[in-house]
Amino acid sequence: MTVETSVPFRAGREGYASFRIPAVVTSAAGTVLAFCEGRVGSQADFGNIDIVLKRSADGGRTWGPLQ
C-alpha cells in the first residue's frame, strides 16, 4: 500500500520562523482546510503569532497560498 503525504506548512518559509499546533478539516464540498499558528520570530509560545490557513481542492495533494 502506497501512502502519499504533503506538507502544507514548512518552518522558515512564507514569512514565519515556525508553524505550530496544526488542525485539518474537510468541508462538505471536499475542500481540505489546514490551520495552524504561524510564529514570526521564533518557536516561542509568546511574541508575534498569527492563525494561518491553507486550502486544498485535491484532497491535500497540493496547497493554495497562505492566508
WOJO-V553487 format. One record per residue. N is the residue number from 1. RES is the residue in one letter. SS is DSSP state (H for helix, E for strand, L for the rest). D_LAST is the distance of its C-alpha to the last C-alpha in Angstrom with 2 decimals. Layout:
# WOJO-V553487
n:N res:RES ss:SS d_last:D_LAST
n:N res:RES ss:SS d_last:D_LAST
This chain:
# WOJO-V553487
n:1 res:M ss:L d_last:33.52
n:2 res:T ss:L d_last:30.55
n:3 res:V ss:L d_last:27.25
n:4 res:E ss:L d_last:24.13
n:5 res:T ss:L d_last:21.19
n:6 res:S ss:L d_last:17.79
n:7 res:V ss:L d_last:15.59
n:8 res:P ss:L d_last:11.80
n:9 res:F ss:L d_last:11.60
n:10 res:R ss:L d_last:14.36
n:11 res:A ss:L d_last:15.71
n:12 res:G ss:L d_last:16.20
n:13 res:R ss:L d_last:13.47
n:14 res:E ss:L d_last:10.35
n:15 res:G ss:L d_last:11.80
n:16 res:Y ss:L d_last:12.48
n:17 res:A ss:L d_last:16.03
n:18 res:S ss:E d_last:15.35
n:19 res:F ss:E d_last:13.35
n:20 res:R ss:E d_last:15.44
n:21 res:I ss:E d_last:16.20
n:22 res:P ss:E d_last:14.36
n:23 res:A ss:E d_last:14.66
n:24 res:V ss:E d_last:14.61
n:25 res:V ss:E d_last:15.67
n:26 res:T ss:E d_last:16.74
n:27 res:S ss:L d_last:16.88
n:28 res:A ss:L d_last:20.27
n:29 res:A ss:L d_last:19.26
n:30 res:G ss:L d_last:18.58
n:31 res:T ss:L d_last:14.81
n:32 res:V ss:E d_last:13.79
n:33 res:L ss:E d_last:10.85
n:34 res:A ss:E d_last:10.39
n:35 res:F ss:E d_last:9.52
n:36 res:C ss:E d_last:10.89
n:37 res:E ss:E d_last:11.65
n:38 res:G ss:E d_last:10.58
n:39 res:R ss:E d_last:13.95
n:40 res:V ss:L d_last:14.40
n:41 res:G ss:L d_last:18.19
n:42 res:S ss:L d_last:19.50
n:43 res:Q ss:L d_last:19.63
n:44 res:A ss:L d_last:21.50
n:45 res:D ss:L d_last:21.04
n:46 res:F ss:L d_last:21.03
n:47 res:G ss:L d_last:19.45
n:48 res:N ss:L d_last:16.04
n:49 res:I ss:E d_last:13.72
n:50 res:D ss:E d_last:10.20
n:51 res:I ss:E d_last:8.86
n:52 res:V ss:E d_last:5.71
n:53 res:L ss:E d_last:5.09
n:54 res:K ss:E d_last:6.21
n:55 res:R ss:E d_last:8.75
n:56 res:S ss:E d_last:12.25
n:57 res:A ss:L d_last:14.93
n:58 res:D ss:L d_last:17.69
n:59 res:G ss:L d_last:18.16
n:60 res:G ss:L d_last:16.00
n:61 res:R ss:L d_last:17.79
n:62 res:T ss:L d_last:14.90
n:63 res:W ss:L d_last:11.10
n:64 res:G ss:L d_last:8.70
n:65 res:P ss:L d_last:6.33
n:66 res:L ss:L d_last:3.79
n:67 res:Q ss:L d_last:0.00
